Amino acid sequence: MKNTILKVLFVGMVAFSCSERDDTPRVEPTDVTIQVTYNDDFDQKSASGTNVVIRNTTSQQTFEGQTSSDGSILFEAVPSGIYDITASITMDSDEFFAFAGYLSEGDEVVFNANQTGVPINSGASSFTLELVSGRLGNLVFKQIYIAGSDRVDGAQFRDQFIEIHNNSTEVQYMDGLYIMGVVSKLNNSITEFTQADGQWDWTKSVGMNATGDPNNDYVYSKWLYQFPGSGNQYPVEPGKSIILASTAINHKTPFEGNDGNTVSVNNPELTVDLSNADFEVYLGNDVDRPLPSDVDNTSVPNMINHFWQGTDLIMDNRGREAIVLFATEDDISTFPRYATPNSQNITNNTVMRYQIPKSLIIDGVEGQESPTNQVPKMLPTDIDAGFFYVPGGAWSSEAGIRMTANTFGDRKVLKDSNNSENDLIGKKANPRGYAD
């Protein structure tokens, strides 16, 4: 009996001891200081009144506020984790003149900065962001229908389209402009051929001979098409838009593929009617085995095909796509071409990608799969400081649609802060429709 009592007491003591002990690592919240400055063009001046947002990439918990007179902001008790940090400030022409001493080209000037995938913890709690100014173009991407529609009941990827909007008060022309997907590395692994964030390091591309910074002053082609026209054949009125379709047909109704078989969808509500698109990509004459769904709508002008990936205009339906619109009077065939940096043995089969100066870019947008599942940033910050995504993900019938900033009569001015996170929202695709 005595032994039994002793055993019970011992077990009880052990249990009490274990209940008091806690070996779980404790992660204390951290006070985070962020200093925001303008870039070298403005002598690294402190940026007061700048909007700063930090967002946890896992929990999506967000902290936001404005910098004080010295350009700093303190966020108290921020849980440790991985965060995206963005900063932005918009000045009207008078504010910019008072700040910079010269007149801006447009009514507004937008400055942006960002850092993605930043660890915040007790050992990393102070950061500096450098603002750069973006350009407000006359033509902007209005809608990027990237997700495609259901693989069984919808049209898969063949109903993808891009819509471009005239955000100015003057007629713009599509003639001769270029639209390009930007090649990028779609994983975060770091190798000898990448930058610190995992994106390609183009300084290591074979034969690189660029003026300036190959990584930040240029973008490189994933696919590249040119709008037809001799100069003023394809006008876009103020507040109007054009649609570039992967295939310019009504995807809601059955059609005959180029193999003679009927192509149809089970649920027309999941897809879109692109029979009235303004342009289409047709690769039937350029690839050995065109997709059966790549049919030529002879009433819709075809794009000029310079460089393509696959057998049609097919965007990454998970959302990982960066797209730019640019203009040049130079012959595109004279532009330098480089292989991705991991291709160190150049052969006749090596894919050589056009190098395009970012100074030629009219507008650019970047998509990501989600705020919690991102690949390395694809576009320079002064082209797009953030990214858009569609909440429904792949095959969801959703597009990134630019929001409306103002309305003058029947002309809508779309939001253009050079930050897709602020400018675009994910909603069901709606050709020529609006986000609101």
C-alpha positions in Angstrom: 0.0 0.0 0.0 2.8 2.3 0.9 4.5 1.7 -2.5 1.3 2.4 -4.4 0.9 5.7 -2.6 4.5 6.7 -3.4 3.9 5.9 -7.1 0.8 8.0 -7.2 2.5 10.9 -5.6 5.5 10.6 -8.0 3.3 10.5 -11.0 1.3 13.5 -9.7 4.6 15.5 -9.2 5.7 14.7 -12.7 2.4 15.7 -14.2 2.5 18.9 -12.1 6.1 19.6 -13.2 5.2 19.0 -16.9 2.2 21.2 -16.7 4.3 24.1 -15.4 6.9 23.8 -18.1 6.4 25.3 -21.5 9.1 24.8 -24.1 7.1 26.4 -26.9 9.1 29.2 -28.5 7.6 32.6 -27.8 7.4 35.1 -30.7 6.8 38.5 -29.3 5.3 41.3 -31.4 7.8 43.8 -32.7 7.6 47.5 -33.1 8.4 48.3 -36.8 9.9 51.5 -38.1 9.7 52.4 -41.8 11.5 55.3 -43.3 10.3 56.6 -46.7 12.4 58.8 -49.0 12.2 59.9 -52.5 14.9 58.5 -54.9 18.1 60.2 -56.1 16.2 62.3 -58.6 14.9 64.2 -55.6 18.0 64.0 -53.4 16.6 61.3 -51.1 14.3 63.8 -49.5 12.1 62.5 -46.7 8.6 61.7 -47.9 6.1 63.0 -45.4 2.4 62.2 -45.8 3.1 59.0 -47.7 0.6 56.1 -47.3 2.4 53.0 -46.0 0.9 49.5 -45.8 2.4 46.3 -44.5 0.6 43.0 -45.1 1.3 39.6 -43.7 1.6 37.3 -46.6 0.1 34.4 -44.7 -2.6 35.8 -42.4 -3.3 38.9 -44.6 -3.3 41.0 -41.4 -2.7 44.6 -42.5 -1.2 47.6 -40.8 -1.4 51.0 -42.5 -0.8 54.7 -41.9 0.9 57.9 -43.1 4.5 59.0 -42.6 5.2 61.9 -40.3 7.1 65.1 -41.3 10.4 63.3 -41.2 9.1 60.5 -43.6 9.0 57.8 -40.9 6.2 55.8 -39.5 6.0 53.4 -36.5 3.8 50.4 -36.4 3.5 49.0 -32.9 3.2 45.3 -31.9 3.5 43.7 -35.3 3.5 39.9 -35.1 6.6 38.3 -36.5 6.2 36.9 -40.0 6.7 37.6 -43.7 5.3 40.8 -45.0 4.8 42.9 -48.2 5.5 46.6 -47.6 4.2 49.2 -50.0 4.3 53.0 -50.0 2.6 55.5 -52.3 1.8 59.2 -52.5 0.0 61.1 -55.2 0.5 64.8 -56.0 -1.6 67.0 -58.2 0.3 69.3 -60.6 0.4 72.2 -58.1 1.7 70.1 -55.3 4.3 68.6 -57.6 5.4 72.0 -58.8 5.8 73.2 -55.2 7.8 70.0 -54.4 10.0 69.7 -57.4 10.1 73.2 -58.9 8.9 72.2 -62.4 5.7 71.3 -64.1 4.6 67.7 -64.5 3.4 66.3 -67.8 0.0 65.2 -66.5 -2.5 66.3 -63.9 -1.1 64.0 -61.3 2.3 62.4 -60.4 2.3 59.1 -58.5 5.3 57.8 -56.5 5.5 54.2 -55.4 7.8 51.9 -53.5 7.6 48.3 -52.4 9.4 45.4 -50.8 8.0 41.9 -51.0 8.6 38.9 -48.9 10.2 40.8 -46.1 10.9 39.0 -42.7 9.8 41.0 -39.7 11.0 39.9 -36.3 12.9 41.2 -33.3 16.1 41.2 -35.4 14.6 42.9 -38.5 12.3 45.7 -37.5 13.6 48.8 -39.4 13.2 49.3 -43.1 13.8 52.1 -45.7 11.7 52.4 -48.8 12.7 54.6 -51.8 9.9 56.2 -53.8 10.1 56.4 -57.6 7.6 58.2 -59.9 5.6 56.3 -62.4 4.2 57.6 -65.7 0.4 58.1 -66.2 -0.2 56.9 -69.8 -3.0 57.8 -72.2 -3.7 54.1 -72.8 -4.1 51.8 -69.9 -4.9 48.1 -69.4 -8.5 48.0 -68.4 -9.2 44.3 -68.2 -6.9 41.2 -68.2 -9.1 38.1 -68.5 -6.5 35.7 -67.3 -8.2 32.9 -65.4 -10.1 31.3 -68.2 -13.3 29.4 -67.7 -14.0 25.9 -66.4 -12.2 23.1 -68.1 -15.3 20.9 -68.2 -18.2 23.3 -68.4 -16.5 26.4 -69.8 -14.1 27.3 -72.6 -10.8 26.6 -70.7 -8.2 29.2 -71.9 -9.5 29.9 -75.4 -11.7 32.7 -74.2 -8.9 34.8 -72.7 -8.7 38.5 -73.7 -7.1 41.8 -72.9 -8.9 45.1 -72.9 -7.1 48.5 -73.4 -8.8 51.8 -72.4 -8.2 55.4 -73.6 -7.9 57.2 -70.4 -7.2 60.6 -72.0 -9.3 63.4 -73.5 -7.9 62.9 -77.0 -8.2 60.2 -79.6 -5.4 57.6 -79.4 -4.4 55.2 -82.1 -3.5 51.5 -81.7 -1.7 51.4 -85.0 1.8 49.9 -84.7 1.8 49.6 -80.9 3.2 46.4 -79.3 1.8 44.3 -76.5 4.2 41.9 -74.8 4.1 39.3 -72.0 7.2 39.6 -69.8 9.2 36.4 -69.3 10.0 35.8 -65.7 11.1 33.0 -63.3 8.0 31.4 -61.7 9.6 30.1 -58.6 11.4 31.6 -55.6 14.5 29.4 -55.6 17.8 31.3 -55.6 20.6 30.1 -57.9 23.7 31.5 -59.4 21.6 33.0 -62.2 19.1 34.8 -60.1 18.9 38.0 -58.1 18.4 38.0 -54.3 14.6 37.7 -54.7 14.8 34.7 -57.0 14.1 36.6 -60.3 16.4 36.2 -63.2 19.7 38.1 -63.1 19.9 39.3 -66.7 23.5 40.6 -66.1 24.5 36.9 -66.4 22.8 36.3 -69.7 25.2 35.2 -72.4 26.5 38.2 -74.4 24.7 40.8 -72.4 25.7 44.2 -73.7 23.0 46.6 -72.4 23.4 50.2 -71.5 22.3 50.7 -67.9 20.9 48.0 -65.7 19.7 44.9 -67.5 17.5 43.9 -64.6 15.7 47.2 -63.9 15.9 49.2 -67.2 14.6 46.5 -69.5 11.9 43.8 -69.8 12.2 40.6 -71.9 9.7 38.9 -74.1 7.6 35.9 -73.2 5.4 36.6 -76.2 5.2 39.7 -78.5 2.5 40.9 -80.9 2.0 44.1 -82.8 -1.2 45.9 -83.6 -1.7 46.4 -87.4 -2.3 49.7 -89.1 -0.5 52.4 -91.0 -0.9 55.2 -88.4 -4.5 56.2 -88.0 -6.6 53.2 -89.1 -7.5 52.1 -85.6 -8.6 55.1 -83.4 -9.7 54.8 -79.8 -12.0 57.6 -78.7 -11.6 59.1 -75.2 -13.2 56.8 -72.6 -13.5 53.9 -75.1 -11.6 50.7 -75.3 -10.4 47.9 -77.6 -10.4 44.2 -77.0 -7.6 41.9 -78.1 -9.0 38.3 -78.1 -7.1 35.1 -78.1 -9.9 33.9 -80.5 -12.5 36.4 -81.6 -15.6 34.3 -81.6 -18.7 33.9 -79.4 -17.5 31.3 -77.0 -21.0 30.8 -75.6 -22.2 29.0 -78.7 -20.8 26.0 -80.6 -18.4 26.6 -83.4 -16.5 24.5 -85.9 -12.8 24.1 -85.1 -10.1 24.1 -87.7 -10.1 20.3 -87.5 -13.7 20.1 -88.6 -15.1 19.1 -85.2 -17.6 21.1 -83.2 -16.3 22.9 -80.1 -18.9 23.8 -77.5 -19.4 24.6 -73.8 -21.8 23.0 -71.3 -22.5 26.3 -69.4 -22.5 29.4 -71.6 -22.7 31.6 -68.5 -19.2 30.7 -67.6 -17.6 32.2 -70.7 -17.8 35.4 -72.9 -18.8 36.6 -76.4 -15.7 37.9 -78.2 -17.2 37.9 -81.7 -17.1 41.8 -81.6 -13.5 42.0 -80.5 -11.3 44.6 -82.2 -8.2 42.4 -82.8 -7.3 38.7 -82.4 -4.2 36.6 -82.3 -4.2 33.9 -85.0 -1.3 31.5 -85.2 -2.8 29.0 -87.7 -0.3 30.0 -90.4 2.7 30.1 -88.1 2.7 26.9 -86.1 2.9 23.3 -87.3 0.0 22.1 -85.3 -2.4 24.9 -84.4 -5.0 24.4 -81.7 -8.4 23.2 -83.1 -10.0 26.2 -81.4 -7.6 28.8 -83.0 -10.0 29.8 -85.8 -9.7 33.0 -87.9 -12.5 35.4 -87.6 -12.0 37.2 -91.0 -14.0 40.2 -89.9 -11.5 40.9 -87.0 -8.0 42.2 -87.8 -5.2 39.8 -86.9 -2.2 40.9 -84.8 1.2 40.8 -86.3 3.0 37.8 -84.7 6.6 38.5 -83.8 7.2 36.1 -80.9 4.9 33.6 -79.3 4.9 30.9 -76.7 2.9 27.8 -77.5 0.2 27.7 -80.1 -2.0 30.7 -79.3 -2.2 33.8 -77.0 -2.4 31.7 -73.8 -1.8 33.6 -70.5 -0.9 31.9 -67.3 -4.4 31.1 -65.9 -3.0 30.9 -62.3 -2.4 34.7 -62.7 1.4 34.8 -62.9 1.6 37.1 -65.9 3.1 40.5 -66.5 2.0 42.5 -69.6 3.3 45.7 -71.1 2.1 48.0 -73.9 4.9 49.9 -75.7 5.6 52.0 -78.7 8.7 52.4 -80.9 9.4 53.7 -84.4 12.4 51.4 -84.7 12.2 48.0 -86.5 11.6 45.5 -83.7 13.8 42.9 -85.5 16.8 45.2 -84.8 16.3 45.0 -81.0 18.8 42.8 -79.0 17.7 39.4 -78.0 19.0 37.3 -75.1 18.5 33.9 -73.6 17.4 33.5 -70.0 20.4 33.6 -67.8 20.3 29.9 -67.0 20.9 29.1 -70.7 24.6 29.3 -70.9 25.1 27.1 -73.9 23.5 28.9 -76.9 22.5 26.7 -79.8 20.1 27.0 -82.8 17.3 25.8 -80.5 17.9 28.3 -77.7 15.0 30.7 -77.2 16.3 34.3 -77.6 14.0 36.9 -76.1 13.6 40.5 -77.1 15.0 43.1 -74.8 12.7 46.1 -74.5 13.7 49.4 -72.7 11.2 50.2 -70.1 11.4 53.8 -71.3 9.2 52.7 -74.3 6.4 51.3 -72.1 3.1 53.1 -72.1 1.5 50.9 -69.5 2.2 47.7 -67.6 0.4 45.4 -65.2 1.6 42.5 -63.1 -0.5 39.5 -62.0 0.2 37.1 -59.2 -1.6 33.9 -58.1 -2.6 35.3 -54.7 -1.3 37.6 -51.9 -0.1 34.5 -50.1 1.4 32.6 -53.1 3.7 34.9 -55.1 6.6 34.4 -57.5 9.4 37.0 -57.7 8.3 40.4 -58.9 8.3 40.7 -62.6 8.0 44.4 -63.5 10.1 47.3 -62.2 8.4 49.3 -59.5 7.9 52.4 -61.6 5.9 50.4 -64.1 3.8 48.5 -61.6 4.5 48.8 -57.9 2.1 46.0 -56.9 0.1 43.3 -58.5 -3.5 42.1 -59.2 -5.0 38.7 -58.7 -8.4 37.0 -59.1 -9.8 35.6 -55.9 -11.4 32.6 -57.7 -8.1 31.4 -59.1 -7.6 29.4 -62.3 -10.7 28.5 -64.4 -12.8 30.9 -62.4 -14.1 33.1 -65.3 -12.5 36.1 -63.4 -10.5 39.0 -64.7 -8.4 41.8 -63.2 -10.5 44.9 -64.0 -9.3 48.4 -63.5 -11.5 50.5 -61.2 -13.1 53.9 -62.1 -11.5 57.0 -60.6 -13.9 59.6 -62.0 -16.7 60.2 -64.5 -17.1 63.2 -66.8 -20.4 62.9 -68.6 -20.3 59.5 -70.2 -16.5 59.3 -70.2 -15.0 57.2 -67.4 -11.4 57.9 -66.2 -9.9 54.8 -64.8 -7.7 54.6 -61.7 -4.0 54.7 -62.7 -1.6 54.9 -59.8 1.0 52.6 -61.4 0.1 50.1 -58.6 -2.2 47.2 -59.7 -2.9 46.3 -56.1 -4.7 49.7 -55.8 -6.0 50.0 -59.3 -7.4 46.6 -60.3 -9.9 44.2 -58.7 -10.7 40.6 -59.5 -14.2 40.1 -60.8 -16.1 38.0 -63.4 -14.8 38.9 -66.9 -17.1 41.4 -68.7 -15.9 42.6 -72.1 -16.2 46.4 -72.3 -17.7 46.4 -68.8 -16.5 48.2 -65.7 -15.5 47.1 -62.2 -18.1 49.3 -60.6 
